[in-house]
Amino acid sequence: MNLRFSRLSFWFCIAGIIVTAWPFIVRDQVAQQVAIFLFGGIMLYFIGVILSIVAIVKKESGKAKFFGLFVILLMAVISIFGLLLLSLGIGGK
């Protein structure tokens, strides 16, 4: 069996993002338990990041292994940009 950690990493990261965003997309009785969805989604995402690191260490081919790390970098840049706008007073009055 050919186990590709990069592909598993990609799908775990996608599942983590979807599960984390689910309560904010759909407003129903099940989605009222926001903490369960947030915790579960974050845990799925971090499993994906760990599998991504394993794929990088094993030097697997393909670009899917960088997806989880790229999204973390993207969230950091967006957060820094938002804090910069907030500090400049552009975000609100």
Secondary structure, DSSP 8 states (H G I E B T S, - for coil): ----HHHHHHHHHHHHHHHHHHHHH--SSGGG-HHHHHHHHHHHHHHHHHHHHHHHHTT-SSSGGGHHHHHHHHHHHHHHHHHHHHHHT-S--
